[in-house]
Amino acid sequence: MSRQLTNLPNITSDLFQVPMATDFANVATSTHAPRFLLLYGSIRERSYSRLLTMEAARLLEAMGGEVKIFDPRGLPLPDGEPDTHPKVQELRELAMWSEGMVWTSPERHGAMTGIMKSQIDWIPLTQGAVRPTQGKTLAVMEVSGGAQSFNAVNQMRILGRWMRMITIPNQSSVAKAFLEFDEDGRMKPSSYYERVVDVMEELFKFTLLTRDVSPFLVDRYSERRESAEELAKRVNIRSI
């Protein structure tokens, strides 16, 4: 047993790793455009969470990102249909494709909407031994009909952590959203808009910084000790 492990009798020595700065030196650098999946939490005809999502998409595309927006209309309630449902498969394929996400929800009754939560619930914690969200970046935003609030973004942050995502520090909360968009659905100039620009810029930077090294960042000693079968069993919600 190595010198560092003499006082660690419960450690499996061949699975214990000492992280070093040099571990990052040989990581290949991706050359394709960063890939972002954007989710929003309302299906109203004039949905302010969708309008805010579209503004975010324009910003990410202007920075050189590839963006796909998931339309939640037709997505069944979690467990209301088998996971072979076309909308569920579409969402899961987009989650696997993406390197970063933006979640934007209205605040309803002091919380994110059920539509927003349903989308997140349909993204599995694991597919076999693969975690579709682990190590991906995440930005959270919300719109409110009244005073500025942070209930929805705070809840989505908790979910992002649970999904093992790298949730960026910045966030956006747009109060009285009905006043912040013009007749064409474009966001008006304001401090709220500038915050959205800041959030998308930060998301883009974090994605560039972490997308190639995220497998190393989220590699865990405890999971190196598990087989793929044991891992799938532990995180499968149906076994609870």
C-alpha positions as CSV (number, residue, x, y, z in Angstrom):
1,M,0.0,0.0,0.0
2,S,1.3,3.5,-0.9
3,R,2.6,5.8,1.8
4,Q,-0.5,8.1,1.4
5,L,-2.8,5.2,2.2
6,T,-1.2,3.8,5.3
7,N,-3.8,5.4,7.5
8,L,-6.7,4.7,5.2
9,P,-7.4,0.9,5.7
10,N,-10.9,1.2,4.2
11,I,-9.7,2.4,0.9
12,T,-9.3,0.1,-2.1
13,S,-5.8,1.2,-3.1
14,D,-6.0,0.5,-6.8
15,L,-9.1,2.6,-7.2
16,F,-7.9,5.6,-5.2
17,Q,-6.7,8.4,-7.3
18,V,-4.8,11.6,-6.4
19,P,-6.1,14.5,-8.6
20,M,-3.3,16.5,-10.2
21,A,-3.2,19.5,-12.4
22,T,-1.3,17.5,-15.0
23,D,-4.4,15.3,-15.4
24,F,-5.9,18.0,-17.6
25,A,-2.9,18.3,-19.8
26,N,-3.7,15.5,-22.3
27,V,-7.5,16.1,-22.6
28,A,-8.5,16.5,-26.3
29,T,-10.1,19.8,-27.2
30,S,-13.4,19.7,-29.0
31,T,-13.7,21.8,-32.1
32,H,-17.4,21.6,-32.8
33,A,-19.8,24.3,-31.6
34,P,-21.0,24.0,-28.0
35,R,-24.4,22.2,-28.0
36,F,-27.3,23.6,-25.8
37,L,-30.7,22.3,-25.0
38,L,-33.2,24.8,-23.8
39,L,-36.4,23.9,-21.8
40,Y,-39.2,26.2,-20.9
41,G,-42.2,25.7,-18.6
42,S,-45.4,27.0,-20.1
43,I,-47.5,26.1,-23.1
44,R,-49.6,29.3,-23.2
45,E,-50.0,31.0,-26.6
46,R,-48.0,34.0,-25.4
47,S,-45.6,32.2,-23.0
48,Y,-43.1,34.5,-21.5
49,S,-40.8,31.7,-20.4
50,R,-40.8,30.6,-24.1
51,L,-40.1,34.2,-25.2
52,L,-37.2,34.5,-22.7
53,T,-35.9,31.1,-23.9
54,M,-35.9,32.4,-27.5
55,E,-33.9,35.4,-26.5
56,A,-31.4,33.1,-24.8
57,A,-31.2,31.0,-27.9
58,R,-30.4,34.0,-30.1
59,L,-27.6,35.0,-27.7
60,L,-26.1,31.5,-27.6
61,E,-26.3,31.2,-31.4
62,A,-24.7,34.7,-31.8
63,M,-21.8,33.4,-29.6
64,G,-21.4,30.4,-32.0
65,G,-23.4,27.8,-30.1
66,E,-25.7,25.1,-31.6
67,V,-29.1,25.4,-30.0
68,K,-32.2,23.2,-29.8
69,I,-35.4,24.2,-28.0
70,F,-37.7,21.4,-26.8
71,D,-41.5,22.0,-27.2
72,P,-43.2,20.5,-24.1
73,R,-46.6,20.3,-25.8
74,G,-47.7,16.7,-26.0
75,L,-45.2,15.4,-23.4
76,P,-47.1,13.1,-21.1
77,L,-47.1,13.2,-17.3
78,P,-44.2,11.3,-15.8
79,D,-45.1,7.6,-15.7
80,G,-48.3,8.3,-17.5
81,E,-47.0,6.7,-20.7
82,P,-44.1,4.3,-21.3
83,D,-40.7,5.9,-21.9
84,T,-41.0,4.8,-25.6
85,H,-43.5,7.7,-26.1
86,P,-42.2,9.8,-29.0
87,K,-42.0,13.1,-27.0
88,V,-40.1,11.3,-24.2
89,Q,-37.7,9.8,-26.7
90,E,-37.2,13.2,-28.3
91,L,-36.4,14.9,-25.0
92,R,-34.0,12.1,-23.9
93,E,-32.1,12.2,-27.2
94,L,-31.7,16.0,-26.9
95,A,-30.5,15.6,-23.3
96,M,-27.8,13.1,-24.5
97,W,-26.9,15.4,-27.4
98,S,-26.4,18.5,-25.3
99,E,-23.4,19.8,-23.5
100,G,-25.2,22.5,-21.6
101,M,-28.8,23.4,-20.8
102,V,-31.0,26.4,-20.0
103,W,-34.1,25.8,-17.9
104,T,-36.6,28.7,-17.8
105,S,-39.8,28.4,-15.8
106,P,-42.6,30.8,-14.8
107,E,-43.2,31.0,-11.1
108,R,-46.6,29.7,-10.3
109,H,-47.9,29.4,-6.7
110,G,-44.4,30.2,-5.5
111,A,-42.8,27.3,-7.4
112,M,-41.7,26.2,-10.9
113,T,-44.5,24.9,-13.0
114,G,-45.6,21.3,-13.3
115,I,-44.7,21.5,-17.0
116,M,-41.1,22.4,-16.2
117,K,-40.8,19.7,-13.5
118,S,-42.3,17.0,-15.8
119,Q,-39.6,17.7,-18.4
120,I,-36.9,17.3,-15.8
121,D,-38.5,14.2,-14.4
122,W,-38.6,12.5,-17.8
123,I,-34.8,12.9,-18.1
124,P,-33.4,9.8,-16.3
125,L,-30.6,9.9,-13.8
126,T,-29.1,7.0,-15.7
127,Q,-29.4,5.0,-18.9
128,G,-27.5,1.9,-18.2
129,A,-24.3,3.1,-16.7
130,V,-24.5,6.5,-18.5
131,R,-25.8,9.6,-16.8
132,P,-27.4,11.9,-19.4
133,T,-27.0,15.1,-17.4
134,Q,-23.9,14.4,-15.4
135,G,-21.1,17.0,-15.9
136,K,-23.2,19.2,-18.3
137,T,-23.5,22.9,-17.6
138,L,-26.8,24.5,-16.6
139,A,-28.3,28.0,-16.4
140,V,-31.6,28.7,-14.7
141,M,-34.0,31.5,-15.4
142,E,-37.6,32.4,-14.3
143,V,-40.3,34.9,-15.2
144,S,-42.9,36.3,-12.8
145,G,-46.2,38.0,-13.2
146,G,-45.5,40.2,-10.2
147,A,-42.6,41.3,-8.0
148,Q,-39.2,39.7,-8.6
149,S,-38.8,36.3,-7.0
150,F,-36.2,33.5,-6.9
151,N,-38.3,30.5,-5.8
152,A,-38.3,28.8,-9.2
153,V,-34.6,29.3,-9.9
154,N,-33.7,28.1,-6.4
155,Q,-35.7,25.0,-6.9
156,M,-34.2,24.4,-10.3
157,R,-30.7,24.8,-8.8
158,I,-31.5,22.0,-6.4
159,L,-32.7,19.8,-9.3
160,G,-29.5,20.7,-11.3
161,R,-27.4,19.5,-8.4
162,W,-29.5,16.3,-8.1
163,M,-28.9,15.7,-11.8
164,R,-25.2,16.2,-11.2
165,M,-25.0,19.2,-13.5
166,I,-22.6,22.1,-13.3
167,T,-25.0,24.9,-12.5
168,I,-23.4,28.3,-13.2
169,P,-23.4,31.0,-10.4
170,N,-25.4,33.6,-12.4
171,Q,-29.1,33.4,-13.0
172,S,-32.0,35.5,-14.3
173,S,-35.3,36.4,-12.7
174,V,-37.6,38.7,-14.8
175,A,-40.3,40.4,-12.8
176,K,-43.6,41.6,-14.4
177,A,-42.6,39.8,-17.5
178,F,-45.7,41.1,-19.4
179,L,-44.0,44.5,-19.4
180,E,-40.7,43.3,-20.7
181,F,-41.6,42.1,-24.1
182,D,-42.9,44.0,-27.1
183,E,-45.8,43.0,-29.4
184,D,-43.4,41.0,-31.6
185,G,-42.3,39.0,-28.6
186,R,-38.8,40.5,-28.4
187,M,-37.4,41.5,-25.0
188,K,-37.1,45.3,-24.5
189,P,-33.8,46.9,-23.5
190,S,-33.5,46.8,-19.7
191,S,-31.3,45.6,-16.8
192,Y,-33.3,42.4,-17.0
193,Y,-32.2,41.9,-20.6
194,E,-28.6,42.7,-19.8
195,R,-28.7,40.1,-17.0
196,V,-29.9,37.5,-19.6
197,V,-26.9,38.4,-21.8
198,D,-24.6,38.0,-18.7
199,V,-26.1,34.6,-17.9
200,M,-25.7,33.2,-21.5
201,E,-22.2,34.5,-21.7
202,E,-21.3,32.8,-18.5
203,L,-23.0,29.6,-19.5
204,F,-21.1,29.6,-22.8
205,K,-17.7,30.1,-21.0
206,F,-18.4,27.4,-18.4
207,T,-19.4,25.0,-21.2
208,L,-16.2,25.7,-23.2
209,L,-14.2,25.3,-20.0
210,T,-15.7,22.0,-18.7
211,R,-17.2,20.0,-21.6
212,D,-14.0,18.2,-22.4
213,V,-12.9,17.6,-18.8
214,S,-16.3,16.8,-17.3
215,P,-15.8,13.0,-17.4
216,F,-12.7,13.5,-15.2
217,L,-14.4,16.1,-12.9
218,V,-17.3,13.9,-12.1
219,D,-15.4,10.6,-11.8
220,R,-15.9,9.3,-8.3
221,Y,-14.1,6.8,-6.1
222,S,-17.4,5.2,-4.9
223,E,-18.6,4.6,-8.4
224,R,-15.3,3.2,-9.6
225,R,-16.0,0.5,-7.0
226,E,-19.4,-0.3,-8.4
227,S,-20.3,-2.4,-11.4
228,A,-22.5,-0.9,-14.1
229,E,-25.3,-3.2,-12.9
230,E,-25.0,-2.0,-9.3
231,L,-24.9,1.6,-10.4
232,A,-28.0,1.3,-12.5
233,K,-29.8,-0.4,-9.7
234,R,-28.9,2.2,-7.1
235,V,-30.1,5.2,-9.2
236,N,-33.2,3.6,-10.7
237,I,-36.1,5.4,-9.1
238,R,-38.4,2.4,-9.7
239,S,-36.4,0.4,-7.2
240,I,-37.3,2.9,-4.4
